[in-house]
Each structure stands twice: as C-alpha cells, then as structure tokens.
Amino acid sequence: MTIVEEGYVYDEEIHLTVLKTSHFFSGDGFSAYDSKGQLVFRVESYGPDASETGELVLMDADGRCLLTVRRKWPSLHQRWEGFFGERTEGQKPQFSIRRSSIIGRSSVAVDVYISPIVEYHIEGSFGCRNCKILNEENEAVAEIRSKVDSSTNVVLGKDVFLLSLKPGFDGAFAMGLVFVLDRIHGEEEGVGDNGSRVGVAPIISP
C-alpha cells in the first residue's frame, strides 16, 4: 500500500541497513542503505534544537524531500505531524503521531489522513532494536532488529540496525516511523525501555 510514494513499495522483501549518524546535535539523523550498499534514504534535522522546535526531513539518495515530520508545540502527548514532501506554511499534515501513556504500558498512535482506512500496531522494543510493525491480520509488514556482522557473528551497536520490509509496505513511511520512534524513545530513556507494546492506527481524515 502506498502511503508516501509508490516507488518505495517493493514487490519482494528487502532489508535496509540503517545507520544513526549522530545523537544530540542539530543535523543528526539516519542513513539507510540497500543490500548492495546503495543509499536509499537519509534523514536530517533542522533548527537549533531539532528535538524540540525543528523538523526532521526524509530524503531520497538524490536529496529530494519525501517527507517532513515536525514536533507539534504545545502538546501533552509528544505529538508529531507529518507532511508529504517539503512542508510549506499553511500546509495541512497528512498524518500525526502521538504518544499516550497508560499504567504499565506505553503506546503510540498514528493517524494517516488518506484512504483506504488501514490499521497497524508495533510490538516490541525500539530501544533494543527488536520490534515489528503488524497489520490488521497481525502479520508483520516491517521489522526493526539488530544487525549482525556476518564476518564475526557479532551483534553491532544500536546505531546500526536493520529495517526489513515485506512486499507491499511503503518503505518511506516505515522510515518515517523509525525516526519518530527514535525521538520518542530518546525522550523516554530517563524512565527506561520495558519493551512494551506500541499501537499504530492509521485512519482516514474526518
């Protein structure tokens, strides 16, 4: 299903190697490479403090903007808004992402303002690089997991991980979820990561 761009909906399962390029400073983000080592996506942040006031921009290998995500202020639930392409003043978001907390469980809800209506949820721990994006039939459409060095059989650090995409799932949208989950996890590190279930529910715009 195409959410961001049809060109990133693949006919076969693919595995992207994702590298986190920095942690705390303006300009941090991710780079994602295919199995041949070719750059597929890169994510950059803008603003003096992108974690609070700036924007995260998903680009293709040529630097074309595919998706812009920004933190909405003020917000009680860590709400993020997503815009297709480069965001312009007055543009309405195409999806929103918000964190909600219940005793013993945390969740993230995603509302996508396109049709048809479809629901996903995420299970596992993004902090431990071990989670799956599941569809309504509880089938995995994408998976985030640790990457193992094939030559040494050693698990690489958390700044290098795999994003595996099943056929038919939009890889650009999956990368959008990755960098928002990373921001949410970073804000929650002070209370720890218990590997709780994360719910994702795209819905049509009213």
C-alpha positions in Angstrom: 0.0 0.0 0.0 1.3 3.4 -1.0 1.3 6.0 1.8 4.2 8.3 0.9 5.5 7.2 -2.5 4.8 4.3 -4.8 8.4 3.8 -5.8 9.2 2.6 -2.3 6.6 -0.1 -2.2 8.6 -3.2 -3.2 7.5 -6.4 -4.9 9.8 -8.5 -2.8 11.1 -8.5 0.8 14.1 -6.1 1.2 16.5 -5.4 4.1 17.8 -1.9 4.7 20.8 -1.2 6.9 20.1 1.9 8.9 22.9 4.0 10.4 22.2 6.6 13.1 24.6 9.5 12.2 24.5 11.5 15.5 22.7 11.7 18.8 22.2 15.1 20.3 23.1 17.9 17.9 21.5 19.8 15.1 21.9 17.8 11.9 21.6 14.4 13.4 19.6 11.7 11.6 19.9 8.4 9.8 21.1 7.0 6.5 19.6 3.8 5.1 21.3 1.5 2.6 20.2 -1.4 0.5 21.9 -4.8 0.3 24.3 -3.5 -2.4 25.4 -0.6 -0.2 23.5 2.0 -2.2 22.0 4.9 -0.3 18.2 4.7 -0.3 17.1 7.3 2.4 18.7 9.9 4.6 17.2 11.8 7.4 18.3 15.2 8.6 17.1 17.6 11.2 16.9 21.4 11.0 16.8 24.1 13.6 18.9 24.9 16.7 17.3 22.1 18.6 15.5 19.7 16.3 14.3 17.5 19.1 12.1 20.4 20.3 11.5 23.1 17.6 12.9 21.9 14.4 11.9 19.5 11.6 13.1 16.0 10.5 13.3 15.6 6.8 13.3 12.2 4.9 15.1 12.5 1.6 16.0 10.1 -1.2 19.5 9.4 -2.4 19.5 12.5 -4.6 18.4 14.8 -1.8 14.7 15.1 -2.8 12.4 15.7 0.1 9.9 12.8 0.5 8.5 13.5 3.9 8.8 16.2 6.7 8.0 15.5 10.3 7.8 18.1 13.0 7.1 18.2 16.7 3.9 20.0 17.5 4.0 22.5 20.3 2.4 22.8 22.7 1.4 19.2 23.2 0.8 17.0 26.2 1.3 13.7 24.3 4.5 14.2 22.3 2.5 14.8 19.1 4.4 14.8 15.8 2.9 15.9 12.4 3.9 14.5 9.0 3.8 16.3 5.7 4.4 14.8 2.3 7.3 16.4 0.5 8.8 19.7 1.8 6.5 21.4 4.3 5.2 24.8 3.4 3.5 27.4 5.5 -0.2 26.6 5.9 0.1 23.1 4.6 -2.1 20.6 6.4 -0.4 17.4 7.8 -1.1 14.1 6.1 -0.6 12.2 9.3 0.0 12.7 13.0 1.9 10.6 15.6 1.3 10.9 19.3 2.4 9.1 22.4 0.0 8.2 25.1 0.7 6.5 28.5 -1.3 4.0 30.5 -0.2 2.4 33.7 2.1 -0.4 32.8 2.1 0.3 29.1 3.0 3.0 26.7 1.6 3.4 23.2 2.0 5.5 20.1 -1.0 6.2 17.8 -0.6 7.3 14.2 -3.5 8.9 12.2 -3.0 8.9 8.5 -5.3 11.2 6.6 -5.6 9.1 3.4 -7.9 6.3 2.3 -8.5 3.4 2.4 -8.6 3.0 6.2 -5.9 0.7 7.5 -4.5 -0.1 10.9 -1.1 -1.1 12.1 0.5 -1.7 15.5 4.1 -2.0 16.7 5.2 -4.7 19.1 8.5 -5.0 20.9 11.2 -2.5 21.9 12.6 0.1 19.6 15.3 0.9 22.1 16.5 -2.7 22.0 16.1 -2.7 18.2 13.6 -5.5 18.3 10.1 -4.6 17.2 7.7 -5.4 14.4 5.0 -3.4 12.5 1.9 -5.6 12.2 -1.1 -5.1 10.1 -4.8 -5.8 10.9 -4.3 -9.6 10.4 -1.4 -9.5 12.9 1.1 -10.1 10.1 4.5 -8.4 10.2 4.8 -5.8 7.4 8.1 -4.5 8.6 10.6 -5.3 11.3 13.3 -3.4 13.1 16.1 -5.6 14.5 19.8 -5.6 15.5 22.3 -6.2 12.7 24.9 -8.9 13.0 28.3 -8.7 11.4 28.4 -11.7 9.1 32.2 -12.0 9.2 32.4 -12.1 13.0 28.9 -13.1 14.0 28.9 -10.2 16.5 25.8 -8.0 17.1 26.6 -4.4 16.1 25.7 -1.5 18.3 22.3 0.2 18.4 23.5 2.9 16.0 23.4 0.2 13.2 20.3 -1.9 12.7 18.1 -3.5 10.1 14.8 -2.3 8.7 13.2 -5.3 6.9 10.2 -4.5 4.6 7.7 -7.1 3.5 6.3 -6.8 -0.1 3.7 -4.1 -0.4 4.6 -2.0 2.6 5.7 1.6 1.9 9.4 1.8 2.9 9.4 5.6 3.0 6.5 5.6 5.5 8.4 2.9 7.5 11.5 5.2 7.7 9.2 8.0 8.9 8.0 5.7 11.8 11.7 4.8 12.6 12.9 8.3 13.2 9.8 9.4 15.2 10.1 6.3 17.3 13.7 7.2 17.9 12.8 10.6 19.1 10.1 9.3 21.4 12.4 6.6 22.8 15.1 9.3 23.4 12.7 11.3 25.4 11.6 8.3 27.4 15.2 7.0 28.2 15.0 8.6 31.6 12.3 6.1 32.7 13.7 3.1 30.9 12.6 0.9 28.0 10.5 -2.0 29.1 9.8 -3.4 25.7 6.0 -2.6 25.9 3.6 -2.9 23.0 3.3 0.2 20.8 0.0 0.6 18.9 -0.2 2.3 15.5 -3.6 3.1 14.0 -3.8 5.0 10.7 -7.3 6.4 10.0 -8.9 8.5 7.3 -9.2 12.2 7.8 -12.6 13.4 9.0 
